[in-house]
Each structure stands twice: as C-alpha cells, then as structure tokens.
C-alpha cells in the first residue's frame, strides 16, 4: 500500500490527483466522505494561500534587507561615537562606563611560537 506523502508539494499533487480522479470516476466512488467539488474548493483555497504566503515571504525578505541596512548604519554611528568618546576621555577611561562601554584592554605581549620538533630551518649559504 502506498504511503501518504509527508512533504507539502507531494500532498498538493496527491490532492489534485484525488480531486480529478473523483470527478472523472464518480460511478466508481459514488459517495466519498468529501466530494470532488469540495476538494476542488479546498485545493483552490490552498493554492491561493500558497501564493499569498510566497508574496509575504518576498516582502519579508525585503524588510529584513532594509532592517540589516539600517542596523549597519546604526552600528557605524555607534562605533564612531565610541571612538570619539575614547579619545575625549583618554585620561579618564572609566568615564566610558557612562556610555555602557569600558576602557580598552591592556596590551599583552605575544609569546613566540614554540619550536617544532624535528623541523629545522634551511640555512642559506
């Protein structure tokens, strides 16, 4: 026995086939629980909802692109203000906490890389 589809496109295709089959073979299936005419109405409603959802998704993608663009502008402005504030209060970096920021970290010395065992640099003559 076939298995009922799990993915939406296959479900819609099966609904189309069942609707068409019931409409053409009415004498073989005289009183189905859901008549072909009702399935046809539900199938058209599904297709309309699918198109509407695709339109909304396209609009949503455009809104997210606009949101990301505005966020990048905001981030750029905030970074500019923080750089300005770091310069202005250079002698008193604790004042940066009033902006929700903090002083720069102390620089740490880089440790030289550990020598690799068994690998020796080639000497040039």
Beta strands, then each sheet from edge to edge (+ up, - down):
end
